[in-house]
Amino acid sequence: MPELPEVETVRRGLIPAMEGRLIQLAEVNRPDLRWPLPANMPERLTGKRVLALRRRSKYILADLSSGESLLIHLGMSGRMLVSGITLGNFFHDHPAPAKHDHIVLHLEGGARVTFNDARRFGAMDLLPTATAEAHPLLSGIGPEPLGNAFDESYFAATLQGRNTPIKSALLDQHLVAGLGNIYACEVLYRARIAPNTRAGAITDAGRLVAIIRDVLLEAIEAGGSSLKDYRRTDGELGYFQKAFAVYGREGQPCQTPGCTATIARIVQSGRSSFYCPNCQK
């Protein structure tokens, strides 16, 4: 499932094609994805200008001139592919229509944005921009880890007294937005904290906040992590998986200089946690 760095990478890739541009035609090729698509979706998108593209947790929000926002969730296999415009140093021609091209947005200037989702675990909705934070998918989400509200005092107060494992706390979207399994594992490795450490036992919340930000920013710079389905808007892979220290490396040597241990894996709440039993206490 794409996490914050992947979604932020997609948002940034969509900006040249969408932000400030008119949606000249919206094609909706099926009535549903994970859930039913909003009523009259083509009519509500066609002729509207995209005022801004923003991200909230793992969701992209396209604010429209109509006063509505298009909410986009990539799900497990969703891809937003841009064509007909130069991205970076390359011009991408419009590809031939593909089987799982469920929503296609034709924008002024010749750009096209295609939402392709083979498994249909993605989602789209239209909601009033002014009350977007009250949407069921967005309400109750914690502060953004790259924002000012996520600081040492907030995180220390949030963790205080919690008996849940720190790995579970990092994945709790009510506590911090957008973190997922991959980056929680990498964060805890850098912090030298075992994933089953009690959250309330963390004594240096400020250091953990700084490491969370560093890992996420590095992942965004690398275009996210491509393990299976995720692609950037130009169709290329992300590259942060090449920098994984622990995630997916069970049985391989720890990369810490002088450490002779191998990476271990435990299951927490149905998720695999990868860590070094020697470096992470």
N, C-alpha and C positions, 0 to 999 in steps of 0.2 A: 504494500500500500504506500503510495507516495506520501512523504512526510513534508515538513515545512520547507526544507531546501528545494525539493523537487517542485513543489507548488509555486514557490517564489520564483524559481527559474522559469517556469512556464509563464507566470504573470509578466515577467520582464520581457520574455520573448513575444508576448502578444501585444505589447504596447505599440511598437512601430506599425502594426497592421490595424489596430483597433482604436487606440485612444485618439479622440478628436474626429474620428471618421464616422460617416453615415453608413448605417446598415441598409444597403440598397435592396437586398432580398435575403430573407431567411427561409431556408428549406428545412423542414422537419419531416424526417422520413419514417418515423414510427411514433406510436402514441405514448411509449414509455421507455424508461431506462430501468434503474432500480425501482423507481416509483413512477406513477403516471406523470407525464410532462404537463405543464400548466395549460389551461384552456386557451385556445386562440393564440398559441405561442407565435406562429409566423406573423400574424397581424400585429401583435404587440411588439415585435422586434423590427419588422420592416419599416423603414422610414425614420427610425430613431437614431440619434447620434450618441456615440459612446463618449461620455464626458470624462470618465476616469476609470482606471482599473486598479483595484486594491485587493489585498489579501487579508483574510481573517482566519487564523489557524491554518487548516488544510483546505480552505475554500477560497475561490476567486470570486470577486464581485465586480461586475461591469455596471457602473452607474450610467443610466440612460437619460436622455433629454425628456422622456415621458414622466420622470419622477419615479420610475421603477428601476430595480437592479436585477440583473441576470446573475443568479448564483450558480456556480459551477463546482462540482466535486468530481475529481477524476476517477475515483474508485480504484479498483485493482488493475484495470487494463486500459483505462481511458487515456486518449492522447488528443491534444489540441495541436493540429498541424497547420502551419502558415505557408501559403504559396502565393505566387504572383507579386512578390515584393522582395527586395534585397535585404537579407539578414546578414549582418556582418559584411563579409566580402563576396557573398554568393547570392545569385538570383535563383529562386526556386520556382520552376514552372509548375502550373497546376497539374497535379497527378490525375490519372484516370480515376473515376469513381470506384470506390472499393466497397466490399460487401457490408462492412460494419460502419460506414459513414452515416451516422444517425442525424447529425445536425450540421448544416453547412451555412456559413454566413458569408455573403458576398458584400464586400465593403467598397466604398468609393476609392478610386485610385487603383483599382484592379486587384486589391488584396482579397484573399479568401482564407477563411478560418474553418477548418473541418474538425468536428469532434467525432473521433473513431473509438469505438468501445466494443471489443469482441465479446467480453463477458457480461456487459451491461450492468456492472455494479456501480457505475457512475451515476450522477444525478444532476438535474438542472431544475431551477425554479425561478419564477419571477415574483418579486416582493417589493413593497414600497420602500424606497431608499431611506426615507426618514425614520422608519421603524425597523430597519434591517436587523438590528441587534436583538430584537424580540422574536425573530424567526426561530422555530423549534430547533433547527440545526445549529444556531449560533448562540442562543441564550444560555447563560451559565458557563460559557467558556472563560477560562482564566486569562490573565494578561499575556501579551505577546512577549516571548523571551528576548526579543531584540529591542523592546520598547522600554521607556523610562519607568513604567510602573512595575516592571519585574526587576527589583533591586534586592540588596542584601536584607533590608529590614522586612520587606514583604515576604521573602522566601524563608527567612529564619522564623517569622511568626507562623507561616503556613506549615512548616515542618514540626514545629514545637509540639511535643506530646503525641505525635503520630507513631503508632506501632506498626504500621504497614511498611514493607520493605522499600528502601529508597528507589529501587527500580520501578516499582508500582507507582510510587508518588510522582516520578518524572513522567509516567505515561498517563497520569490522570489529567484529562483536558480541563477539568474544573480548577486545577491548580496552576497549570502553565499550558499555553496553547501551542499545538503543532508538533510537539516532540513525539517521536515514535520509537519503535524498538531498536532500529539501527543506531540512531544517534544517542539514545539513552545508554546503550552498551559502550559506545565510544567515549561518551562523556565520563562515565564512571571509571573506565580504564585510565583516562588521563588524570582523574581526580584521585586515583589509587583507593577507591572505595568499592568494596564487594557489593554486588547487586542485592544481596539479602540483608544488608545492614539496615537496622531499624531507622526509619526516616527521622524520628525524634532524637536519635543519637548523633546526628550531623552537627558538628560544632563550628564549622566554617562555611556558612551559607554563602558568604560573599565570594569566596574562591570558587565554589561550585557554580554560581551565577556567571562568573567570568569565563569559566571553562565551557559552559553551555553556549555562551555567545560565540566564543572562538570556534568551536566545532561547527556550529551552524553557519557562520560566516565563511569558513573554509569550504564547507560543502556547497554553499551557494556559488562561490567563486569557481568551483570545479563543475558546476552545472548539475549538481545533485548526484545521486547514486543510481545506476542502471543495473538491476539484478535480473529482471525478466522483461517486463512490458514497458517500463517507463522510457519515454523519449522526450527530448526537448522539442520546442516548436519547429525547429528546422529538421526534425527527424533524427538528429544525432544523439548518441549516448551521453549520459553524464559520466564523470570520471572519478568521483570521490571514492567509489568502491576500491580503487587501486590504493587508497590510503588507509583502508581499514586496518586497525591494529588488533581488534578482537572479533568483530562481527563475522560470523561464518567461518572462523578459523579454528574450530575445535580440533585438538590434536596437533596443531602446528606450534612451532616454537614461539615463545613470547619475544616481542621485538625490543623489550627493554634491555639495554646493554648490561651484560653480566648476569641476567636472569636465565636460569636453565630450565624453568618450568615450561609446560605446554598449556595452550589455551583450553579451558574446560567449558562445559555447557551444562546448565541446569534449566529446568522448566519452571517458570513462575506465571501463574494465572494463564496457563496455556501458551505462553510465549517463551521462546528460547532466549536465555541470557548467556552471553559469552563473556568470559573474564579470565584473568590470570590469577590462579589461587595463591601465587607467591607475592605478586605486586599489589593485589587488591585485598585489603584486610577489613 
